[in-house]
C-alpha cells in the first residue's frame, strides 16, 4: 500500500519522498499524510489546506511525531 510507504518516509523525516507518493492519493488518509509532509517542510498554510481536505483538526502544537504515529495507526486499522 503506497500510503504505508509514505508513512515510513515521514517517520524518517523525508517529506520529499512522502510528498511524491501522497500527492497522487486523494483519500482522507492520503490528504492527512500530505498535510504532515507540509508540516515537516514548514509550509503551514499548505499543511492546513491538506488537513481540511482530510477532515482533520490542524494540530495546535504541530507535533509531527504524534501526527505520524496517529496516521500510522489509522493506516494499519484501514488495512486490517
C-alpha positions in Angstrom: 0.0 0.0 0.0 1.6 3.3 -1.1 0.4 5.2 2.0 2.4 2.8 4.2 5.5 3.7 2.2 4.7 7.3 2.6 4.4 6.8 6.4 7.8 5.2 6.5 9.3 8.2 4.7 7.5 10.6 7.1 8.9 8.7 10.1 12.4 9.2 8.6 11.7 12.9 8.1 12.0 12.5 4.4 9.0 14.7 3.5 10.0 15.0 -0.2 9.7 11.2 -0.8 6.5 11.0 1.2 5.1 14.0 -0.8 5.8 12.4 -4.1 3.6 9.4 -3.0 0.8 11.3 -1.3 0.3 13.9 -4.0 -1.3 11.1 -6.1 -3.6 9.9 -3.2 -6.9 11.8 -2.8 -8.1 9.6 0.1 -8.6 11.2 3.5 -5.5 9.2 4.8 -3.5 10.5 1.8 -4.6 14.1 2.4 -3.7 13.7 6.1 -0.2 12.4 5.1 0.1 15.2 2.6 -0.6 17.7 5.4 2.0 16.1 7.6 4.5 16.3 4.8 3.9 20.0 4.6 4.2 20.3 8.4 7.7 18.7 8.1 8.5 21.0 5.3 7.5 24.0 7.4 4.8 25.1 4.9 2.0 25.6 7.5 -0.6 27.3 5.1 -0.4 24.3 2.7 -0.4 21.9 5.7 -3.7 23.5 6.9 -5.2 23.1 3.5 -4.5 19.4 3.4 -5.7 18.9 6.9 -9.0 20.5 5.9 -9.2 18.1 2.9 -8.6 15.2 5.3 -11.4 16.4 7.6 -8.9 16.6 10.4 -8.3 19.3 13.0 -5.0 21.0 12.5 -2.6 20.2 15.4 -2.1 23.3 17.5 1.4 22.4 18.6 2.3 20.9 15.2 3.8 17.8 16.9 4.7 15.9 13.8 5.8 12.7 15.6 2.5 12.4 17.3 0.7 13.0 14.0 2.8 10.5 12.2 2.1 7.9 14.9 -1.6 8.6 14.7 -1.6 8.3 10.9 0.4 5.0 11.1 -2.3 3.6 13.4 -5.1 4.8 11.1 -3.3 3.2 8.1 -2.8 -0.1 10.0 -6.5 -0.1 11.0 -7.6 0.6 7.4 -5.6 -2.4 6.1 -6.9 -4.9 8.6 
